Amino acid sequence: MTQKLQMQLEGCDIGALFGNMDEHINHVCKAFAVSITTRDGVVTVVGEEANVAAARQVIESMCAILRKN
């Protein structure tokens, strides 16, 4: 079943998260077969429930790394 998850990533540089020409986030999209978009600081992940959950964990980990740097 398709799930839509919206994440507000406080303190995370969305530009750095997505990368140059969305390079970083495209890897996540391909790895987990999800669609990821951002608008007004909200990241939206759409896909199968298990894939969305896995992508969320990766995105949160990426943000944690960005916050430390």
C-alpha positions in Angstrom: 0.0 0.0 0.0 1.3 3.5 -0.9 2.2 5.7 2.0 2.9 9.5 2.1 5.1 10.7 4.8 5.8 14.4 5.5 8.9 15.3 7.6 9.8 18.7 9.1 13.6 18.4 9.4 14.6 21.1 11.9 18.2 22.3 11.7 18.9 20.3 8.6 20.3 22.0 5.5 17.8 20.8 2.8 20.1 22.0 0.0 23.0 19.9 1.4 20.6 17.0 2.0 19.4 16.9 -1.6 22.9 17.6 -3.0 24.0 19.2 -6.2 21.3 18.6 -8.8 19.5 16.4 -6.2 22.3 13.8 -6.5 22.2 12.6 -2.8 18.4 12.3 -2.6 18.2 10.6 -6.0 20.3 7.8 -4.6 17.8 7.3 -1.7 14.9 7.4 -4.2 16.5 4.7 -6.4 17.6 2.5 -3.5 14.2 2.4 -1.9 11.9 3.0 -4.9 10.3 6.1 -3.4 9.6 9.6 -4.5 11.0 12.4 -2.4 10.2 16.1 -2.8 10.5 19.2 -0.7 8.5 22.4 -0.4 8.7 25.1 2.3 11.1 23.0 4.4 8.9 19.9 4.4 10.3 16.8 2.9 7.6 14.4 1.5 8.4 10.7 0.9 5.9 8.6 -1.1 6.1 4.9 -1.8 5.4 1.5 -0.3 5.2 1.5 3.5 8.4 -0.5 4.2 10.3 1.5 1.6 9.1 4.9 3.1 10.2 3.7 6.5 13.6 2.7 5.3 14.1 6.0 3.4 13.0 7.9 6.5 15.8 6.3 8.5 18.4 7.1 5.9 17.2 10.7 5.6 17.2 11.2 9.4 20.7 9.7 9.5 21.9 12.0 6.7 20.4 15.0 8.6 22.2 14.0 11.8 25.5 14.0 10.0 24.8 17.4 8.4 23.9 18.9 11.8 27.2 17.7 13.2 29.1 19.4 10.4 
